[in-house]
Amino acid sequence: MPSFDRLRSNKLIVFTAACYVAAALYDTSIVGESASMCWVFVREMIEILPPVIIIATLIDVWVPHQAIIRLLGSSSGVKGIVASIAMGSVFAGPIYAAFPLTQSLMRKGASLTNIVIILSAWAVTKVPMLVVESKFLGIDFMLSRYLLTVPMLVIIGLTVSRLVSERAVRTHLEGISDEDVIRLAERLPGHDCGACGYSSCQEYARAISVHGEDPTLCRFVDGSVTVGA
């Protein structure tokens, strides 16, 4: 049933509306106070999110996905971790502003581990926050907390990537199932030689499926790489 599916896909909104109705039945003044606080939050989002969405769109259009894969992909190693911490630390704004940007980065090939590190760094190690923290609590406190926090960012990123399926996240973002990528990868030799510019045949297959990469880059395949060819 389409209407039921629509409700299920917006279950958080439905749950929130139900809470408002329950609160109104209990005490109408609660609804007024809650609506006022909600409007403050919505107004803040209206001011912050549009430029963030524009930046995310520019990343989608201007930044080559190969550059993101090299810097933040699954094979980026320590370089990707350092870059993720740096990116999360220099960005400004509330944490919800990070989601459009990290969504764009993950669509471009950033690994789930590095996405989690960026989000975590954004929340607890932003440079402006560190400056204010050192002013109020002292530089020794700030440095101690920072040095203890950074390793935890890496641990959190690695842990989440073990607990959450990166395939499921990418399927949600890209609308392309992992089976589609696997079928395309089966058309490749599996040498992972990097001659196409990607670290593995799997990454090249995903780039073809998701980003419309040139399907003729593999020197070991005669012609284009297509499913069922």
MOCOR-V903537 format. One record per backbone hydrogen bond with DSSP energy under -1.0 kcal/mol. NH is the residue of the N-H (numbers start at 0). CO is the residue of the C=O. If there is no record, write none. Layout:
# MOCOR-V903537
((NH & CO) (NH & CO))
This chain:
# MOCOR-V903537
((4 & 0) (5 & 1) (6 & 2) (7 & 3) (8 & 4) (10 & 7) (13 & 9) (14 & 10) (15 & 11) (16 & 12) (17 & 13) (18 & 14) (19 & 15) (20 & 16) (21 & 17) (22 & 18) (23 & 19) (24 & 20) (25 & 21) (26 & 22) (29 & 26) (31 & 27) (32 & 28) (33 & 29) (34 & 30) (35 & 31) (36 & 32) (37 & 33) (38 & 34) (39 & 35) (40 & 36) (41 & 37) (42 & 38) (43 & 39) (44 & 40) (45 & 41) (46 & 42) (47 & 43) (48 & 44) (51 & 47) (52 & 48) (53 & 49) (54 & 50) (55 & 51) (56 & 52) (57 & 53) (58 & 54) (59 & 55) (60 & 56) (61 & 57) (62 & 58) (67 & 63) (68 & 64) (69 & 65) (70 & 66) (71 & 67) (72 & 68) (75 & 72) (80 & 76) (81 & 77) (82 & 78) (83 & 79) (84 & 80) (85 & 81) (86 & 82) (87 & 83) (88 & 84) (89 & 85) (90 & 86) (96 & 93) (97 & 94) (101 & 97) (102 & 98) (103 & 99) (104 & 100) (105 & 101) (106 & 102) (107 & 103) (108 & 105) (109 & 104) (110 & 71) (114 & 110) (115 & 111) (116 & 112) (117 & 113) (118 & 114) (119 & 115) (120 & 116) (121 & 117) (122 & 118) (123 & 119) (124 & 120) (126 & 88) (129 & 125) (130 & 126) (131 & 127) (132 & 128) (133 & 129) (134 & 130) (135 & 131) (136 & 132) (137 & 133) (141 & 137) (142 & 138) (143 & 139) (144 & 140) (145 & 141) (146 & 142) (147 & 143) (148 & 144) (149 & 145) (152 & 148) (153 & 149) (154 & 150) (155 & 151) (156 & 152) (157 & 153) (158 & 154) (159 & 155) (160 & 156) (162 & 158) (163 & 159) (168 & 164) (169 & 165) (170 & 166) (171 & 167) (172 & 168) (173 & 169) (174 & 170) (180 & 176) (181 & 177) (182 & 178) (183 & 179) (184 & 180) (185 & 181) (186 & 183) (187 & 184) (196 & 193) (203 & 199) (204 & 200) (205 & 201) (206 & 202) (207 & 203) (208 & 204) (209 & 205) (210 & 206) (212 & 206) (220 & 217) (224 & 214) (228 & 225))
